[in-house]
């Protein structure tokens, strides 16, 4: 009688690349954003920040099916839907510019989301995103072409 193949040998191995995760983090977030979040998190929960960078940026983000731009669209939609995640939504709005979205496209994401997540959630997300965009160099103007 043959021995069953252990489950670990039947599953596709996940790619987790810590070094690549930190390289990608540098592409997506500037040093100020990283410094504002990661060291403080590590003080509270040692190793958690490194796990996030390794698993998320060195794992999930390395899957080839979605571009970085596509991932930002999903991130903004998910965070707006969740609500009460203003710091993360603000950071993702800034990151969206780094991966090629224009300020007007970021704004349009929230307009598009309104019928799906509700006008109050979409407006709350838009308020956070606009503040982040205005704080940066993007100079968003909802009445101008972006």
N, C-alpha and C positions, 0 to 999 in steps of 0.2 A: 504494500500500500504506500502510495506516494504521500509525502508530507506536504501539507498546504503551504503555499508560498506566503511568508509573512506580509502583512499589509504594507509595511514600510518599503518592501521591495516591489510592490505592485503599483504604487503611486508615483506620479511624476515628481521628481525632486524640484523643490522650490529654489529659485535663484535668490540668494541673499548675499549681497556684496557690500560690506560695511564701508570700504574705501570709496566705492562708486556712489554709495548713498550720501556720503559727505561731499563728494564732488558735485553731485546733482543739487544738493542743498545749497551750495555756493552759487549755482546757476539761478535757482529759484528765489532765494532770499538773500538780501544784502547782510553784511556783518551786523549792522545795528539790529535788524529783526531777529537774527540768530541769538545775539547777545541778550536781547530783551526777554527771550523765552527759555532757552536751553539751560544755561547755568542755574537759574533759579529753580527750574524743574528738577534738575539733578540734585540740588541741595535738599529738596523735599523728599524725592523718591530716587535715590541713587541708582543709576543704570537705566531709568525709564526713558530719559531723553535719548540716550544712545540706542535703546531698543526701537524707539519711534523712528529715528533717522535710518537705522539699519533695515528694519522691516518695511517701512513705508517707502523711503527714497531709494534704498538699496534693494528693494524687493518689488513691491507692488508697482512703483513707478517705472521699473525696468521692463515690465511686460510690454511687448511690442504692439499690442492691438490698438492702443490709443496714443495720440500725440500728447505732448505736454500741454498744448493749447486745449485739446479736447478734455484733458483731465481737469484743467482750470474751469471750464464750463460746468463740468459735473460738480466740482468742489463748491463753486459759488452757489449753484442750485441747491445742493444738499445742505449747506450751511444756512442759507436763507430759509429753507424749509424747516430746519431745526429750530431756528430762533434762539435768542439768548446766548449767542456765541459771537458777540461783537468783536472781541480781539482777533479771533480766528478769521472771521469774515473780512475784517479790515486788512489783515495780512494777505489773504487770498486775493483781494481786489488789487493790491499792489503787485502781487506776483503775476496776476493776469497780464499786466502791462509788460512784465519781463519776458513773457512767453508769446507776445505778439498781438494780444488783444488791444484795441484802441479804447480810450476812455468811453467813447460813445457805445462801443460794443458791450462794455461792462454794464453801462446804464441800461442798455436794451435787454440784457439778461433778466433784469428785475421787472421790466415792463412785460416781457414774455411770460415770466413766472406768475404774474398776478392771478390769472384765471385758474391756475393749477394749485397754488399754495395759499391763495387768498390775498386780497388787496392789503390788509394790514401787515402781513408778513413780508410781502414784496416791498411795501413802502419802508418798513423797518430796515430791510436789507439794503435798499437803495440809499437810505440815510447814512448807514455805516459805510457803504462803498464810496459814496460821494465825499464823505469826510476824509477817507483815506486817499482818494484820488486828488482832492484839493490840497492835502498836506504834502503831496509829492510834487514832482515837476510836470505832471501831466496837464494841469490847468483845464480840467473838464468844464465845458460850457454846454449844458443840455440843449441850447438853441443852435449850436454850431455843428457843422459836419465834422465827423471825427475820423 
